[in-house]
Amino acid sequence: MKRLRAAASALALMLCTLLALGQPPAHADTYASISGSGSTWSANAIQQWIASVHKYGMTVSYNDNASTQGRQQFKDGVTDFGVSEIPYGTSEFGVREAPPKRGYAYMPIVAGGTAFMYNLKIGGKRVTNLRLSGNTVAKIFTGVIKNWNDPQIHRDNPRLTLPSRKIIPVVRAEGSGSTAQFTLWMSKQQGSLWNAYCRRAGKPLPCGETSDFPVIPGTGFIAQQGSLGVSGYIRQDYSEGAIGYDEYSYALTSGFPVAKVENAAGYYTEPTASNVAVALTKARINTSKGSSEYLTQILDDVYAFRDPRTYPLSSYSYIILPTKLESPLTEAKGKTLAAFGYYFLCQGQAQADPLGYSALPINLVQAGFDQLKKIPGAVPQSIDIKGCHNPTFSTDGTNTLVKSAPFPKPCDKAGNDQCADGTAGASNQKTPLKPAGAGGSTGGTGTATTSGGTTAGNGSATAGTSGGTAGTSTAGGSSGAGGTSGGAVDPDTGLATGDSTGTTGGDQDVTASEVTVGSEPFGGLRTWLMGLSALLLLLVVLAPPTIARRISGKGRRDERA
């Protein structure tokens, strides 16, 4: 028995040693709950990140109630962070939005393209390869082009016989970053059309960027609440002829196509991760660290970039971070927010492409680290860019996605040909083409013009301000667990929100790379040691009495013998 007790003691000592080696300090996996609100444009990525960090002990809630509400609730101290595509201080129709009194900073979180999801059929078969020039897009959303068989749309689509069907433009009903991104582009690239529309809407000129799309009564425009409202309306059978603007992710997850938009090089492209990454190498980022606009974007050169691989309506979304210890922020919340931010700047970016976004490049990740350190309560981290599992760049900082981005096919060039390949959520569905040179659509009005030039530039993009990961979206998509899937019903469309957001498991990680938050690794050796420790603990508890009973029983049998 003495030997048995000694063995048990040695086993217990081994257990304590293993626990000490494998268990991090208590503070490493203890996090306060945090909350945020804002952008629906980036909501699918945020909800996926929230689901992914839950297993690390982080509880993050996010209400995708649109950028305008996100900025206002952060300003009012209702939330710990906000998410928006629009910075504070912008003016809409002559009214300037005042910035918050609480300390704040911006940090880009993900890149993407404002896409044009549509519902159109020819002879009962869905069109999946629609092409639109920038001028055509602007004329549709200012009510100048009203029918799908308009000659200008035919010039964009020479291999399609488009139907005589009314166009139904679908816009956002509330203030949103999606509207701001779209109207900023229109004000810069199609200013005369946009100003003429605003004048008819009774708005002061120049019109400029706005988060609230002005709907003129009697024009046939449909306004829907949220990105789910827009995509949910377009996908209905009764909405044939509809087209709306939204983040590319929503078309991927709903199984619908988006229009290819003509870029300045004269090629029609869709907002894939690589096309967005190339375009955003021309984004000018405010690099003045003392400025309240630090890390905000200027997109004029993105719109005009003549690389054939660009998608012209590419941009970033921001998280608004607190920089002062004031309500509702506490140091415990600040620690969680910094750890959450570190996760999505690194490993979380691997989830960008499958969800319809483009990952951040190295320069913005490094700048993001500086912003995270401004959060009160953030744990100083020994962060090395070589240990950041962001798929966009190699260890030497090269933007690998931009370097390997594919060029468009010859049939994507403006002219008399057209690709049959589908786009976005309908990429596996080709559209039958009529013979080249066959007669086109008739009817409709309007003067045909095209945005940008027609010369295909062959210059290579430089590694710079954006990136992403190559990948293929799966049917059904994902907005992440913790989102709005399930039995919830969107009040504006009457649709089950889970129908629009897809069914991919929210706790799914795209890569299996180890993540470090603070100074302790998640998983790996620690998990293995804890499992072994549990087994050893079971042996310590059960083995001694079991062996003792066997020895005692044997002794009694020997005595009887």
DAZI-V245336 format. One record per backbone hydrogen bond with DSSP energy under -0.5 kcal/mol. CO is the residue of the C=O (numbers start at 1). NH is the residue of the N-H. Records with the same first field share a line. If there is no record, write none. Layout:
CO->NH / NH
//
This chain:
1->5
2->6
3->7
4->8
5->9
6->10
7->11
8->12
9->13
10->14
11->15
12->16
13->17
14->18
15->19
16->20
17->21
18->22
19->23
22->24
25->28
26->29
27->30
29->31
34->61
35->80 / 81
36->63
37->83
38->66
40->43
42->46
43->47
44->48
45->49
46->50
47->51
48->52
49->53
50->54
51->55
53->56 / 58
54->57
58->60
59->34
61->36
62->64
63->38 / 65
66->70
67->71
68->72
69->73
70->74
71->75
72->76
73->78 / 79
74->77
81->37
82->320
83->39
84->318
87->90
90->97
92->95
94->96
95->92
96->98
97->89
103->323 / 324
105->321
107->319
110->317
111->358
112->315
113->115 / 248
115->117 / 246
116->259
117->244
119->241
120->127
122->125
125->122
128->423
130->260
132->262
133->137
134->138
135->139
136->140
137->141
139->142 / 144 / 145
140->143
144->146
146->167
147->150
150->153 / 154
151->155
152->156
153->157
157->160
159->434
160->162
163->165
165->148
167->169
168->243
169->171 / 222
170->245
171->224
175->68
176->180
177->181
178->182
179->183
180->184
181->185
182->186
183->187
184->188
185->189
186->190
190->194
191->195
192->196
193->197
194->198
195->199
196->200
197->201
198->203
199->202
207->93
211->176 / 213
213->215
214->216
215->217
216->219
222->171
224->173
225->229
226->230
227->231
228->232
229->233
230->234
231->235
233->236
236->239
237->240
239->242
241->168
242->119
243->170
244->117
246->115
247->250 / 251
248->251 / 252
249->253
250->254
251->255 / 256
252->255
256->425
257->118
260->132
261->269
263->266
264->453
266->414
267->263 / 269
269->261
270->272
272->276
273->277
274->278
275->279 / 311
276->280
278->281
279->282
280->283
283->285
284->298
285->287
286->295
287->289
288->291
291->294
293->296
296->286
298->284
299->302 / 303
300->304
302->305
305->264
306->457
307->310
310->312
312->314
313->114
315->112
317->109 / 110
318->84
319->107 / 321
320->82
321->105
324->326
326->329
330->334
331->335
332->32 / 336
333->337
334->338
335->339
336->340
337->341
338->342
339->343
340->344
341->345
342->346
343->346 / 348
346->349
347->350
348->351
349->352
351->355
352->355 / 357
353->356
358->111
359->467
361->365
362->366
363->367
364->368
365->369
366->370
367->371
368->372
369->373
371->374
372->375
375->378
378->380
381->383
384->387
385->388
387->389
388->390
389->391
390->393
392->400 / 401
394->397
398->394 / 400
399->403
400->404
401->405
402->405
409->412
410->413
411->419
412->268
420->431
423->426
424->427
426->429
427->422
428->430
435->438
443->151
454->456
455->457
457->308
464->363
474->477
477->503 / 504
480->483
486->498
488->497 / 498
490->494
495->490
496->499 / 500
497->500 / 501
498->502
505->508
515->522
517->520
520->517
523->526
524->528
525->529
526->530
527->531
528->532
529->533
530->534
531->535
532->536
533->537
534->538
535->539
536->540
537->541
538->542
539->543
540->544
542->546
543->547
544->548
545->549
546->550
547->551
548->552
549->553
550->554
551->555
552->556
553->557
554->558
555->559
556->560
557->561
//
